[in-house]
Amino acid sequence: MDFKKLIQKAEYCLNCKLKPCSIKGCPLNNNIPAFIEHVKNENYNLAYKILSDTTVLPAICGRICPHKKQCEGSCVRGIKGNPVDIGELEAFVGDYGIKNNIKIDKETNTISKNVAIVGGGPAGLTCADFLAKKGINVTIFERYEFLGGLLMYGIPEFRLSKEIINDTIKKILDLGIEVKYNQQLGENLKLEDLSKNYDYIVLTFGANVSTKMGIEGECLEGVYGANELLEIGNHPDYKDKTVLVNGGGNVAMDAARTIKRKGAKRVVIVYRRSLEEMPAEEKEIEDSKKEGIEILFKNNIVKINGTKKVESVELIKTELIKKEGDSRLSPVNIEGSNYEIKADYVVMALGSKTDEFVKKLGLELTKRNEIKIDENYKTSNPKIYAGGDVAGNIKTVAWAAKAGRTIAENIIKEFTNKQ
Ligand code: SF4
């Protein structure tokens, strides 16, 4: 890291009184001008401590958050020129805190209570950290043999290294958090049992089942869900193959780039709207193009052809129209514009939904089968909180972390009020 350059980047920040980067842009409301001010003064310990008041994932969020849509998108500097490189500065401070093992204060046994957290992704880890710092006993129940959730299996190594995730997790667990691995809710883990042994339960296990289109041919061999493909890693042999990836978010970009790097001859992203509406980050789109991935804008998949496995895909061109009540332009198929592309695999990256077992938890659900929560993230059971994707929160790491932190704050409030 070139420290001179880093300080220059920090000095570019105007230390705005109204801090729109923090208040409007950052889901976690990190005190951005304050931590940058400490970077300017080369006081990295204090910069790390300021960030730790609101986040436990600075090394991760600094790298993978959609900064241009969040903090940097609200930066005053961005009105007339380039915004401050907030993400880069945050990642630097996060790395510094880990490398130098900066200790964050932990209160000892101030609240002698037990909380179970089901799911060790960004929401669960953040919740665990903020509870443990208050001296609360926390146990994370994780379905895999490793923590991190989507950070670990959903984001490819070329975007976020496993080393950074592992270092971040280690720092969180150093607060004295217990972890029980290979615990699957609805199978070897029951809510009733947790309820007997813990004062509160927090559900943060995500929603990682890929959504389907409901079109003909979707059940053919060779059609995959992007989430499962990235999560389980059951990739087929891509050598000399053509793969169509359907979707316009970062998951579509991650899946396409992973497949290309695994040797596919041709990878084509199909997106129904135009570049302007694409939810994926500008940088991810550019990087995908640089890696030779084609993007078909204003195209829609209508049918997947094949007898047993995928042989070709039928597409149709779309036009975008303004529909009343819709915040984005809506794609409408242009009749008669159908055409076909020979393909070997199709990957659906259209979003994700909750697993079927959620229906058996005995909790009230939304129409989308997400766990229904109130404004305090509490479910229909007063002992159970839920946050992150499983409760329908915005599907980004920072929003999941915000849910985890708010749940921890609400639990601490409840414990304090009862004392
Ligand atoms: S809005 Fe931009 S310039 Fe102003 S404090 Fe935030 S990062 Fe600095």
Residues whose N, C-alpha, C, O or C-beta is under 5 A from the ligand:
A	BS01	SF4	Y12 C13 L14 N15 C16 K19 P20 C21 I32 P33 S74 C75 V76 R77 V84
